[in-house]
Amino acid sequence: MGLSARPCHNAGVTQIETEALIFDMDGLLIDSEPVWWRVESALAQRHGVDWNDELAAAQVGKGLPQLIGVMREHGLSLSVKEGVEGLVDEFIARVEELSLQPGARELLDASEGLPRALGTSSPRRLAEAVLAYFDLTPRFDVVVTATDVPNSKPEPDIFLAACEGLKVRGVVLEDSFAGVTAAVAAELPVIAVPEQDPTRFHALTPYVVNDLFEARRLLAFKRQFS
């Protein structure tokens, strides 16, 4: 399995011992939600769609086809493919507006040598552009995107494919409710780092933290040496 647990005296909950990590990207490693809001709002405004914070927040972590589908329900005339491509183009054009989340670089440094995957609901073209911008591509042994699986989050496909690629089950790190739901569906332990109200996350996982520094303190790395 690659997973076990032991008491974590600092956190007051069970610390997770793991041989692998699976990272979400948007909102977890990358502070991208403000950029997504600007990109979505610009598309909606150009096409006369009434888009607001509540609608945007409800789509976080579910993938761009889902988001465009909701926009179409509110009057967007573009096809799902046209809408997704437009969002990806605009997001990549704004990649310099992105930043790493606090603790992201430190967690990646601390887990060096551990098998690591990226599991994101973003399309591969977008994920590769973001990873390249932050020079994170070499940090991951496996990258699974919404392009690579039949179903995006909250379905478990992305995380199951990540485990298959790593050949070991790992702990998931997620910020969105859809992502945490997907990890639970994949029967993987998950640490939630919510950008939204954390209250409802406690029903899914005992591991709910404020940032990736706290997430690091919950993890005990079990490295396999040949």
C-alpha positions as CSV (number, residue, x, y, z in Angstrom):
1,M,0.0,0.0,0.0
2,G,2.8,2.4,0.8
3,L,0.8,4.0,3.7
4,S,0.7,3.8,7.4
5,A,-0.1,6.0,10.4
6,R,1.3,6.8,13.8
7,P,0.5,9.4,16.5
8,C,1.4,13.0,15.6
9,H,2.1,14.8,18.9
10,N,2.3,18.2,17.4
11,A,-0.9,18.1,15.4
12,G,-3.0,16.1,17.9
13,V,-4.1,13.7,15.1
14,T,-2.5,10.7,13.4
15,Q,0.5,11.5,11.4
16,I,0.7,9.9,8.0
17,E,3.7,7.8,7.0
18,T,3.9,7.6,3.2
19,E,6.1,6.4,0.4
20,A,4.6,8.9,-2.2
21,L,2.9,12.2,-2.5
22,I,0.2,13.3,-5.0
23,F,-0.2,17.1,-5.4
24,D,-3.0,19.1,-6.9
25,M,-1.9,22.1,-8.8
26,D,-4.3,25.0,-9.0
27,G,-4.9,26.5,-5.5
28,L,-2.6,24.0,-3.8
29,L,0.8,24.4,-5.3
30,I,0.0,27.5,-7.3
31,D,-1.9,30.6,-6.1
32,S,-4.0,30.6,-9.2
33,E,-7.5,31.3,-8.1
34,P,-7.3,35.1,-8.5
35,V,-6.0,34.7,-12.1
36,W,-8.7,32.2,-12.8
37,W,-11.3,34.7,-11.6
38,R,-10.0,37.4,-13.9
39,V,-9.8,35.0,-16.9
40,E,-13.3,33.6,-16.3
41,S,-14.8,37.1,-15.7
42,A,-13.2,38.5,-18.9
43,L,-14.7,35.6,-21.0
44,A,-18.1,36.0,-19.4
45,Q,-18.1,39.7,-19.9
46,R,-17.1,39.4,-23.6
47,H,-20.0,37.1,-24.2
48,G,-22.7,38.8,-22.0
49,V,-22.7,36.1,-19.3
50,D,-23.7,37.1,-15.7
51,W,-20.8,35.5,-13.8
52,N,-20.3,35.9,-10.1
53,D,-18.2,34.8,-7.1
54,E,-20.7,32.1,-6.1
55,L,-20.9,30.5,-9.5
56,A,-17.1,30.6,-9.9
57,A,-16.5,29.1,-6.4
58,A,-18.8,26.2,-7.1
59,Q,-16.7,25.1,-10.0
60,V,-13.3,25.2,-8.3
61,G,-11.4,21.9,-8.9
62,K,-14.0,20.4,-11.3
63,G,-12.2,21.1,-14.5
64,L,-12.8,23.5,-17.3
65,P,-15.4,21.6,-19.4
66,Q,-17.6,21.6,-16.3
67,L,-17.0,25.4,-15.8
68,I,-17.8,26.2,-19.4
69,G,-20.9,23.9,-19.2
70,V,-22.2,26.1,-16.4
71,M,-21.4,29.2,-18.3
72,R,-23.4,27.9,-21.3
73,E,-26.3,27.4,-18.9
74,H,-26.1,31.1,-18.2
75,G,-26.0,32.2,-21.8
76,L,-22.5,31.5,-23.2
77,S,-22.8,30.9,-26.9
78,L,-19.4,29.1,-27.3
79,S,-19.1,25.4,-27.5
80,V,-17.4,23.6,-24.6
81,K,-14.3,23.1,-26.7
82,E,-14.1,26.7,-27.8
83,G,-14.7,27.9,-24.3
84,V,-12.0,25.7,-22.8
85,E,-9.5,26.6,-25.4
86,G,-10.2,30.3,-24.9
87,L,-9.7,30.0,-21.1
88,V,-6.5,28.0,-21.5
89,D,-5.0,30.5,-24.0
90,E,-5.9,33.5,-21.7
91,F,-4.6,31.7,-18.6
92,I,-1.3,30.8,-20.2
93,A,-0.9,34.4,-21.4
94,R,-1.2,35.5,-17.7
95,V,1.2,32.9,-16.3
96,E,3.6,35.6,-15.0
97,E,0.8,36.7,-12.6
98,L,0.9,33.4,-10.8
99,S,2.9,32.7,-7.6
100,L,3.7,29.6,-5.6
101,Q,1.6,29.0,-2.5
102,P,3.4,29.5,0.9
103,G,5.3,26.3,1.8
104,A,5.1,24.8,-1.7
105,R,8.8,25.0,-2.4
106,E,9.7,23.9,1.1
107,L,7.5,20.8,0.9
108,L,8.9,19.9,-2.5
109,D,12.4,20.3,-1.1
110,A,11.6,18.2,2.0
111,S,10.1,15.4,-0.1
112,E,12.9,15.2,-2.6
113,G,13.6,11.6,-3.5
114,L,10.1,10.5,-2.7
115,P,7.9,9.3,-5.7
116,R,5.7,12.3,-6.5
117,A,2.8,12.9,-8.9
118,L,0.8,15.9,-10.0
119,G,-2.9,15.3,-10.4
120,T,-4.8,18.2,-11.8
121,S,-8.2,18.9,-13.3
122,S,-6.5,21.4,-15.7
123,P,-5.8,20.4,-19.3
124,R,-2.3,19.1,-20.0
125,R,-1.3,22.1,-22.2
126,L,-2.0,24.4,-19.3
127,A,-0.4,22.2,-16.6
128,E,2.8,21.9,-18.6
129,A,3.0,25.6,-19.2
130,V,2.6,26.3,-15.4
131,L,5.1,23.6,-14.4
132,A,7.6,25.0,-16.9
133,Y,7.2,28.6,-15.7
134,F,8.1,27.6,-12.2
135,D,10.7,25.0,-13.2
136,L,8.7,22.3,-11.5
137,T,8.6,19.8,-14.3
138,P,11.6,17.8,-13.0
139,R,10.0,17.6,-9.5
140,F,7.3,15.1,-10.6
141,D,7.7,11.5,-11.7
142,V,4.1,11.4,-13.0
143,V,1.8,14.1,-14.3
144,V,-1.9,13.3,-14.7
145,T,-4.3,15.9,-16.1
146,A,-7.9,16.1,-17.1
147,T,-6.8,15.4,-20.6
148,D,-5.5,12.0,-19.7
149,V,-8.6,10.4,-18.0
150,P,-12.3,9.9,-18.7
151,N,-13.5,11.8,-15.7
152,S,-12.2,14.8,-13.8
153,K,-12.6,15.5,-10.1
154,P,-14.7,14.9,-8.0
155,E,-14.4,11.4,-9.7
156,P,-11.3,9.5,-8.6
157,D,-9.8,8.9,-12.1
158,I,-7.0,11.4,-11.8
159,F,-5.7,10.1,-8.5
160,L,-6.1,6.4,-9.4
161,A,-4.1,7.1,-12.6
162,A,-1.4,8.9,-10.6
163,C,-1.0,5.9,-8.2
164,E,-0.8,3.6,-11.2
165,G,1.9,5.7,-12.7
166,L,3.9,5.9,-9.5
167,K,3.3,2.2,-8.8
168,V,2.6,3.0,-5.2
169,R,-0.3,4.6,-3.3
170,G,0.4,8.0,-1.8
171,V,-1.0,10.8,0.3
172,V,-3.0,13.5,-1.7
173,L,-2.7,17.2,-1.0
174,E,-5.7,19.2,-2.2
175,D,-7.3,22.6,-1.7
176,S,-10.8,22.1,-3.3
177,F,-13.8,20.2,-2.0
178,A,-14.1,18.4,-5.4
179,G,-10.4,17.3,-5.1
180,V,-10.8,16.0,-1.6
181,T,-13.9,14.2,-2.6
182,A,-12.0,12.6,-5.5
183,A,-9.2,11.5,-3.1
184,V,-11.7,9.9,-0.7
185,A,-13.4,8.1,-3.6
186,A,-9.9,6.8,-4.6
187,E,-9.6,5.5,-1.0
188,L,-6.4,7.6,-0.5
189,P,-5.6,9.6,2.6
190,V,-5.9,13.4,1.9
191,I,-4.6,16.5,3.5
192,A,-7.0,19.4,2.8
193,V,-5.5,23.0,2.5
194,P,-8.8,24.8,1.8
195,E,-8.9,28.3,0.2
196,Q,-12.6,28.3,0.9
197,D,-14.5,27.8,4.2
198,P,-12.7,24.7,5.8
199,T,-15.8,23.6,7.8
200,R,-17.2,21.1,5.4
201,F,-13.9,19.5,4.7
202,H,-13.8,18.0,8.2
203,A,-16.6,15.6,7.2
204,L,-14.2,14.1,4.6
205,T,-10.8,14.0,6.2
206,P,-9.3,14.5,9.7
207,Y,-6.4,16.4,8.0
208,V,-7.4,20.0,7.4
209,V,-4.7,22.6,7.7
210,N,-4.0,26.2,7.0
211,D,-1.1,25.9,4.6
212,L,1.6,23.6,3.2
213,F,3.9,24.3,6.2
214,E,1.3,22.6,8.4
215,A,0.8,19.9,5.8
216,R,4.5,19.1,6.0
217,R,4.3,18.6,9.7
218,L,1.6,15.9,9.3
219,L,3.8,13.9,6.9
220,A,6.4,11.3,7.7
221,F,8.3,10.2,4.6
222,K,9.2,6.6,4.1
223,R,11.9,6.5,1.5
224,Q,12.9,3.3,-0.3
225,F,16.5,2.9,-1.0
226,S,17.9,0.4,-3.5
